[in-house]
Amino acid sequence: MNGGRWTLGVSMCLISITLTGCASLEELRQVQMANRNLVAEKAHLEQELYDLRTTTLSLRGHSDSLEDQLAAKDQLVASLQEENDSLETNFRQAQGLLEKIADRPL
């Protein structure tokens, strides 16, 4: 019988520990609330990360487009500079011819 009482005593202690636990019910609720808040914050941050990645991809595409436009405009500037140099050379030649003609006696 002595072993039965010991078993009963241990069982009662375990039941008592299980029912009261190491933490109070209020502490458990606070931990559960904190857990829910963290889960919600995690979901929010994951959505924000997804949005930022999408924005980054969009901005990269826009940046690539702008770089292409800049390259095309740089080519246009180079072409116009060549044309301007050519026109300036032609102008100087024409001006030289006019001066020769103007210096001729009539």
Secondary structure, DSSP 8 states (H G I E B T S, - for coil): -HHHHHHHHHHHHHHHHHHH-SS-HHHHHHHHHHHHHHHHHHHHHHHHHHHHHHHHHHHHHHHHHHHHHHHHHHHHHHHHHHHHHHHHHHHHHHHHHHHHHHHS--
